[in-house]
Every structure is written in C-alpha cells, then in structure tokens.
Amino acid sequence: MFTGIIEEVGQVLAIDHDAGNIHFTIGSLLSSGFKIDQSVAHNGCCLTVVAQQANQHTVTAIQETLNKTNLGSWVVGTKVNLERCMQLGGRLDGHMVQGHVDCIGTCTDVQDENGSWRFTFAHPQDFVTVEKGSITVNGTSLTVVDSQKGSFSVCIIPYTYEHTNFHDLTVGAEVNLEFDIIGKYVARYLSLQHP
C-alpha cells in the first residue's frame, strides 16, 4: 500500500529487454536505502526491486505491466515519481493507493492559472471519477476538481509541480491512473446489484 505522496523523482539510467520483460535501472537519492525484494511505486506502479547498488536500483516490468501502464514508453532520461510503501502506524497524508495501475490516461489540456496549474486527462469511459474524490496520476495523490464522463481535471500547487514529474507533462503525454479504491468497490457492488 502507498499514499500517493511522492518522495523523490528518479531518472531512467538503463533499459534492458529480456524476452517479454523489460529491466529498468533507475537512479535516485532513495535507491541507496532500497533492499532487494522491496516494493516501490514507480509512477504509481508497484514494482519489486531486483538489484540495488549505490544510488541506483533495478526493477522488472512483465508484459501485463507493460500492457496497462506507460512504462513501455519510458526511455533513458525519463523522470519517474518514486514512493516507498506506507508504514503501519504512520500518517496517511494522501489516500489509500495500491500501486495497481488501472489504465493509461492522456493529458488533453494544461492551463497555467497564475500560481497553480490545471491538468485535464482523458481516460476510458468504464472508469469513473467523482468531484472532490481522490485520483492517482503517475503515483501522485490528487483531488479531482472537475469530473466528466471519460475525463477529469486536477489542480497542481507549485510544490507538487516542482517535486514530481508534472513539470514534464505536456498535452498528449500518457500517464498511469489508479482510481480511488473505495469508489471502485462501490461501483463494483452496484454493478452486481443492478446488472
């Protein structure tokens, strides 16, 4: 489990293809504290550390992960939002995040609002957001400010803009989306009650 509060922005240093899998080596200040077999969210996608040395670590994405996330579009130099798993007994500053990406969204608009930024994202219509509800974009816990069928907007404060990879997002960029877990359970329950 994660909270969606980004701790560090890492950078892809190397990409190695191995049959249908891809091994990503990421450089970051957090990497030196990672352990083999540790779960770490990368742009909101929970991946297992398979190698670690100095200020870099390696994770492996299998085909299922590549099909449902934006990891397949990463190149050397891509900036990646990183978060270690939540500790029991700690504060939950964001919201409950599983690190299981639901789908890829596409940035359709970026508005500079004189001190903050409004980003709009399109997503498959079988997913639903709720205004003032939670959403995770590239692993960042955010509040939905405008919810439409197949799209939503979020507002980004300067701290989040500077300390995540939001400052690199432009119209057309693909992002990993994880919808609110409570909302997903409610939607699933309702669909079973009224097929």
Secondary structure, DSSP 8 states (H G I E B T S, - for coil): -B-S---EEEEEEEEEEETTEEEEEEE-SSGGG--TT-EEEETTEEEEEEEEETTEEEEEE-HHHHHHSSGGG--TT-EEEEEE---TTS---S--B-S---EEEEEEEEEE-SSSEEEEEE--TTS---TT-EEEETTEEEEEEEEETTEEEEEE-HHHHHHSGGGG--TT-EEEEEE-HHHHHHHHHHHHH--
